[in-house]
């Protein structure tokens, strides 16, 4: 059976795993299985593997399936002897940056769910704007406090931020996250040329 990764190319969490696979040269070892859905309609989500009904989910030959991008990325970094998780105190910075990127993605996806899963008359615009406020604060923090780390060795924190920014471009381009954040915008432009990032540009 080998390894089976349940995925969607539009998911920022799946993209984290895909970037990790490219960085550790393990992509040929994994079979990609399309999956999709949302909380109202789980669709083709692998519910038997991940009871939370989310992707990515990784089916293995032995042991339970792995799920949550943070778990799967760590798994592939270890099996591929990658360098995405630095040693020492820097690790905590990398993991905090990963949490920031994941948090941006979380809020951005909740905004999409509000428009796609609720009837129009039940949509709550202040709640949507509250999600964007979280994203804006996180982006401002990246611009003001995290640029030195972002320009350092490529790590899991940068993977998460790349994936989150790519999702903003895909689903919330009209919000123009780059406005007022020239350093972060320039960094994202540079990262777009990295082979693992270029190969995993989101679709759909």
TAPEMO-V33871 format. One record per run of one state. SS is the DSSP state (a for helix, b for strand, c for the rest). FROM is the first residue (numbers start at 0). TO is the last residue. If there is no record, write none. Layout:
# TAPEMO-V33871
ss->[SS/SS]
from->[FROM/FROM]
to->[TO/TO]
This chain:
# TAPEMO-V33871
ss->[c/b/c/a/c/a/b/c/b/c/b/c/a/c/a/c/a/c/a/c/a/c/a/c/a/c/a/c/a/c]
from->[0/2/7/11/23/26/29/34/56/59/65/67/68/79/89/117/119/122/124/145/146/150/155/171/172/175/181/191/194/198]
to->[1/6/10/22/25/28/33/55/58/64/66/67/78/88/116/118/121/123/144/145/149/154/170/171/174/180/190/193/197/203]
